[in-house]
């Protein structure tokens, strides 16, 4: 895994964010407090003169890590964020798709129905999962939030306007070109605040953070960003190998994203 030029990646992300803000009247952004979505908000603050000019949305299972809630409260205050919290309804024994999959999809549907966003910014990256590699920077959803992954608009010469469905909404993906090492290089460069669970403790750390029901730590001795980058440059382990829903049958993830999952 090779670090790209994060300055150029930042410029592209800022361009996409500003294009989206200009095109859509009622935009929001999903924020999990994870490293990617927090980095996305840090870039948004650069794009819009130090302030995130749209609401940020946390889809809360109620069983997220304590560090998730701590970072949420800190950055809402420090960055002046307008926070919307959507709540899922899960059973204590739920795992994988039944926990962070379908329940979050339902919560997203409820949020969209209540707030009527015409665009939602999401921090997904193409390298995370082969389903996400199918996405575009501007990805239309229909009025039922469904994603037609077989029929997406072409994005040629930075034109993101073709075939947008006014009855639905558009997912904005300004971080598609980034990879995991790029995120860490940017966090280091810009001093982006992140949760301490990403750093190794007792020989384990979290590379990707979901809820406490369906996320496990992976073996690691990386206690700082320099060590994390060195580890990632040599690893062959998938980033989301500690996330239960990513171990489900491949078509299940594609089905969930088609229904509106992040």
Secondary structure, DSSP 8 states (H G I E B T S, - for coil): -----HHHHHHHHHHHHHHHHHH-SSEEEE--SSHHHHHHHHHHHHHTTTS--SEEEEEE-S-B-HHHHHHHHHHHHHTT--EEEEE----TT--TIIIIIHHHHHHHHHHHHHH--SEEE----TTT-TTGGG--SEEEE-TT----TTS-----TT---TT--TTSEEEE-TTTT--HHHHHHHHHHHT----GGGS-BTTEE-SS--BTTSB--EE----SHHHHHHHHHH--S-TTTTBGGGGS-HHHHHHHHHHT--
